[in-house]
């Protein structure tokens, strides 16, 4: 990892992590990684902004070239985090946020153990059901499946550093910005060179 900090915002489907990450980019000096996916673009989505929409063959080529920091199959489509843009930004000292599913987050924990992991929880299962139903794009079976998966996914919360309940987007974003700011003041190896300088000044 370079000089910027890598944040992973993750949580079950429907918790609002996408909305939170969009707001984070507007309010904080952080770059959002654009994932590659084999899913078809929705009508309001722009290639290169929301995702890089690619064919299965293009995705597999990137897998073969070791171009992903992590990738996973989510609800029948592939999603991956392109490695180079993330490393380039971190090297430039820029903080980067990944908005990815839990499998991807666990993989990032293996390859970038210093990343900071934030789990987004819904205020309740009733609210989660409402949010997934409100999208209008999923059938009842799919909604039940997603809710069941959400409960299973919550079991991974102990792998994360922070947990934020998304009851109101603005408040959740404020809490995450506070976490991000605090992480910059964590005692790390860099501090020893500063202490060495103090000693030399004596
Ligand atoms: P959607 O298709 O609704 O945009 O995203 C479906 C799920 O895929 C969400 O949980 C989202 O966080 C996750 N996702 C998006 N990009 C990536 C990625 O690059 N890697 C992984 N592992 N999951 C991703």
Boltz pocket constraint, residues with backbone or C-beta under 6 A from the ligand:
constraints:
  - pocket:
      binder: B
      contacts: [[A, 9], [A, 11], [A, 12], [A, 13], [A, 17], [A, 35], [A, 36], [A, 39], [A, 70], [A, 71], [A, 72], [A, 74], [A, 79], [A, 80], [A, 81], [A, 99], [A, 100], [A, 101], [A, 102], [A, 103], [A, 104], [A, 105]]
      max_distance: 6.0
